[in-house]
Amino acid sequence: MREFTVNEAAKRLLEAENAYILIHRSPDGDCIGSGYALALALRSQGKKAKVLCSDAIPERYHFMLPEAETIEHFEPDIIISADVADEKLIGDTLFEQYAGKTDLCIDHHISNTGYAKELCLDGNAAAACQVVYEILKAMNISVTREMAVCLYTGLATDTGCFMYDNVSPRTLRIAAEIMEQYPDIPYAAINRNMFIVKSMGRMQLDSILTKQLESYADGKCMLVCITKELMDKYGIDESELDGVAGFPLQVEGAEVGIVLKEREKNFFRISMRSADKVNVSDICKCFGGGGHIKAAGCSIEASAEDAKRMLVEAVMKGMQK
């Protein structure tokens, strides 16, 4: 693995002609935004580019997708990943095809495993979209309105609408530059739809999850476990779990929030969030995962009770550091 600067990544992309861009499973605003902004930028230079994802893009993010996109099949001369810290995160479908084949990874996760041949990583960037923006500038590509929508949404969603402490002056300046260039983009509507508007199912889900909350360490660790049985009982759709990772941290006094989502029988995807000092990336690394200091994830194969016990024990140790 070779580490690339923004300028080196820009040069590499300008030399490429046909690109596949891989984004992670359970796609969020940042991986969708960075993937499609990059694809649009490459296409603006007369290149072919296609975004690939193992999972369907949730409907709430469809406003970022190019209209009526039909791309003829082509063979890539470069495979790029955007916002993917570990190639296992691209999901089983893409992993079977592209494991070990990523040429360039563009990322902002400090836990990046270095799986790509070339890595452009800025661990201080608030979002992968921030890194992509810098690369586009280095490529001398003019950001179009469509790219701006993708980049802004990625910045907003990965910073909690610019609320998290991963936000730097540069993050805000990039958002300001985008807003100055395209004042007609409905930024307030994007923020409202991303952070305030919820489906009736999600409103009901919040009520259910409140009853499911478990408290540990005198309320410093809050946990919620979403089993398949629970989802079936209340008719919860998978798409309604988007953004639920921060739910336990809404409790006053909580320092760490844990969400377990059962994807298959006794197989859980874990999302962990830290309010302040606890490094949840280090905790998730104990289970083969990782991420950011205050936002990380992993997977555990165990019964719900065993998974909760292991996670809480790990968090308790993490709190003592």
SULWO-V134861 format. One record per backbone hydrogen bond with DSSP energy under -1.0 kcal/mol. CO is the residue of the C=O (numbers start at 0). NH is the residue of the N-H. E is the energy in kcal/mol with one decimal. If there is no record, write none. Layout:
# SULWO-V134861
CO;NH;E, CO;NH;E
This chain:
# SULWO-V134861
1;118;-2.7, 4;8;-2.5, 5;9;-2.4, 6;10;-2.2, 7;11;-2.3, 8;12;-2.2, 9;13;-2.2, 10;14;-1.5, 16;47;-2.4, 17;76;-2.6, 17;77;-1.5, 18;49;-1.9, 19;79;-3.2, 20;51;-3.2, 21;81;-2.4, 27;31;-2.2, 28;32;-2.3, 29;33;-2.9, 30;34;-2.1, 31;35;-2.6, 32;36;-2.2, 33;37;-1.8, 34;38;-2.0, 35;39;-2.7, 36;40;-2.1, 37;41;-2.5, 38;42;-2.4, 39;43;-1.8, 41;44;-1.2, 41;46;-2.0, 42;45;-2.0, 47;18;-3.0, 49;20;-3.0, 51;22;-2.1, 57;60;-2.1, 58;61;-1.9, 60;63;-2.0, 61;64;-1.3, 77;19;-1.9, 78;102;-2.2, 78;103;-1.8, 79;21;-3.6, 80;105;-2.9, 84;112;-2.6, 85;88;-2.6, 86;89;-1.5, 87;90;-1.3, 88;24;-3.1, 90;94;-2.6, 91;95;-2.1, 93;97;-3.1, 94;98;-1.7, 97;100;-2.4, 101;116;-2.0, 102;117;-1.5, 103;80;-2.3, 104;119;-3.3, 105;82;-2.6, 106;121;-1.9, 108;111;-1.7, 116;1;-2.5, 117;104;-2.6, 118;3;-3.5, 119;106;-2.3, 121;124;-1.5, 126;130;-1.1, 127;131;-2.6, 128;132;-2.3, 129;133;-1.7, 130;134;-2.1, 131;135;-2.7, 132;136;-2.0, 133;137;-2.1, 134;138;-1.6, 135;140;-2.4, 136;139;-1.4, 143;147;-2.5, 144;148;-2.1, 145;149;-1.6, 146;150;-2.9, 147;151;-2.9, 148;152;-2.0, 149;153;-2.2, 150;154;-2.3, 151;155;-2.9, 152;156;-2.8, 153;157;-1.8, 155;160;-3.4, 158;162;-2.2, 158;163;-2.6, 163;166;-1.4, 167;171;-1.9, 168;172;-2.2, 169;173;-2.5, 170;174;-2.1, 171;175;-2.5, 172;176;-2.8, 173;177;-2.4, 174;178;-2.4, 175;179;-2.6, 176;180;-2.0, 177;181;-2.3, 181;184;-1.5, 184;186;-2.3, 185;189;-2.3, 186;190;-2.7, 187;191;-2.5, 188;192;-2.7, 189;193;-2.2, 190;194;-2.3, 191;195;-2.5, 191;196;-2.5, 198;202;-2.3, 199;203;-2.3, 200;204;-2.1, 201;205;-2.4, 202;206;-1.4, 203;207;-2.0, 204;208;-3.2, 205;209;-2.0, 206;210;-1.2, 207;211;-1.0, 213;222;-2.7, 215;220;-2.3, 216;219;-1.5, 219;254;-3.0, 219;255;-2.4, 220;215;-2.7, 221;257;-2.5, 222;213;-3.1, 223;259;-2.5, 225;261;-2.7, 226;230;-2.2, 227;231;-2.7, 228;232;-2.4, 229;233;-2.0, 230;235;-2.4, 236;239;-1.5, 237;240;-1.8, 238;241;-1.2, 240;243;-2.0, 243;246;-1.9, 246;249;-1.9, 247;250;-1.4, 250;253;-2.0, 254;274;-3.0, 255;221;-2.5, 256;272;-2.5, 257;223;-2.2, 258;270;-2.5, 259;225;-3.6, 260;268;-2.8, 263;266;-2.5, 265;301;-1.2, 266;262;-2.3, 266;263;-1.3, 267;299;-2.5, 268;260;-2.5, 269;297;-1.6, 270;258;-2.7, 271;295;-2.5, 272;256;-2.8, 277;279;-1.1, 278;282;-1.2, 279;283;-2.6, 280;284;-1.8, 283;286;-1.6, 283;288;-2.7, 284;287;-1.8, 289;296;-2.3, 292;279;-2.5, 293;273;-2.2, 294;291;-3.4, 295;271;-3.0, 296;289;-2.3, 297;269;-3.4, 299;267;-3.2, 302;306;-2.8, 303;307;-2.4, 304;308;-2.2, 305;309;-2.5, 306;310;-2.2, 307;311;-2.7, 308;312;-2.3, 309;313;-2.0, 310;314;-2.4, 311;315;-2.6, 312;316;-1.8, 313;317;-2.2, 314;318;-2.2
